[in-house]
Amino acid sequence: MNNAIRSIKGTHDILPEDSKKWQQLESTIRKITHQFGYEEIRTPIFEKTGLFSRSVGEDTDIVSKEMYSWEDRDGSSLTLRPELTAPVVRSYIQNSLGGKSPLHRLFYIGPLFRRERPQKGRQRQFHQCGVEAFGSPHPEQDTEVITLAYSLLSQLGLTNLNLKLNSIGSPECRLDYRNALQDYLRPILNELSETSQKRFESNPLRILDTKAPHEIDIIKNAPSITDFLSDEDQAHFNLVQSFLNQLDIPFTCDPTMVRGLDYYTRTTFEITSPTLGAQDALLGGGRYDKLVETLGGKATPAIGFAAGMERILLALEVEDSFESHDSTDIYIVCLDDSGLSVSIDLANQMRQAGKSVKLETLRRSMKAQMREANRSGATYAFILGENEIQNQTVVIKNLKEGNQEIVSTLNIENIINDLTI
Ligand code: AMP
């Protein structure tokens, strides 16, 4: 194994024992998004680099240091997508979806790429599911998206959830807030970290995202964005809160939660799980009423969220909430080579009848094949011994209950009708 090639740091194989959990997660995502009337969109894995620098923001961590970008042969700069909102917006504009209907509810599932320092809950290739709702500026749309996010996590079985909510207002009032925040921080600028000092000029709101304890203390007394919201922003925010209260969805308001990306307006939200440790964010989202316009489309209000699928699976493991249903229905045990063609035929017919069938292809001993049949979790073993092959019969053994019967292989309908799966 010395010269065997290994996977890239921060990327992970999803092995069969785990892929069942992924399938279950994906099917719950599809179920919940369907219940809320969202339809799936799939976009390419790579895009032009400018799409992300123009939307996510030049001085965000993602764009400034985490993107996998390269120069293509024609000299253009391409990037493996580090997030999915910008690609979905690009597609929304390019395919003139807005012209076809005033409201679009979309969801996605897919891999993303960020060159981060790998650690628990932080990978270089990871997966997100998310939704984007285009067209409505109203608080009921915010409520719908937040409710969908909360329902998804609750239906998966997570109970330990903290929903944090904030409004960062419209760009106009954010400018006033930015000035007030700079006025507050200016006299103590040298107490801030190098990163925060840089952000002081480029994007001071992002200083509020800090994880450094001494900066968190400084921020506690900083002016609050809530005091700078316009009447319209405040009314919007109030209605979102009152709708969530009406639906009994618990939340707390956190005025320091401005989220890492440039394109948010008004409502921002995040759901964390205290069971996850340092990387505790399960999902984050918000309204981005200016992004469609910024990327060259017609001004269209929108709101969405993105959830980290690895993090959801980690939280489910911690809360021990996973049930696995997936197993084989039938294992075909063949004890003589002369039965191979019958067993292939039986497998084929059972699959056509909708059953899940595993077929012995290693020509092992009877003992080994029966052990494998039990291990596979199959409900039935179909056993073809010499006698059965000669008599055109098969032993059908119920592995859960232990009883068995011999039936003719000439009448497949009877076999299918006899099975209780
Ligand atoms: P963001 O797109 O940064 O708002 O992230 C949304 C969600 O994606 C987070 O709440 C995490 O659950 C997840 N996430 C972000 N970055 C990573 C990463 N490097 N590895 C695994 N999950 C991530």
Residues whose N, C-alpha, C, O or C-beta is under 5 A from the ligand:
A	BS01	AMP	E83 E116 G121 R122 Q123 F126 A281 L282 L283 G284 A306 A307 G308 E310 R311
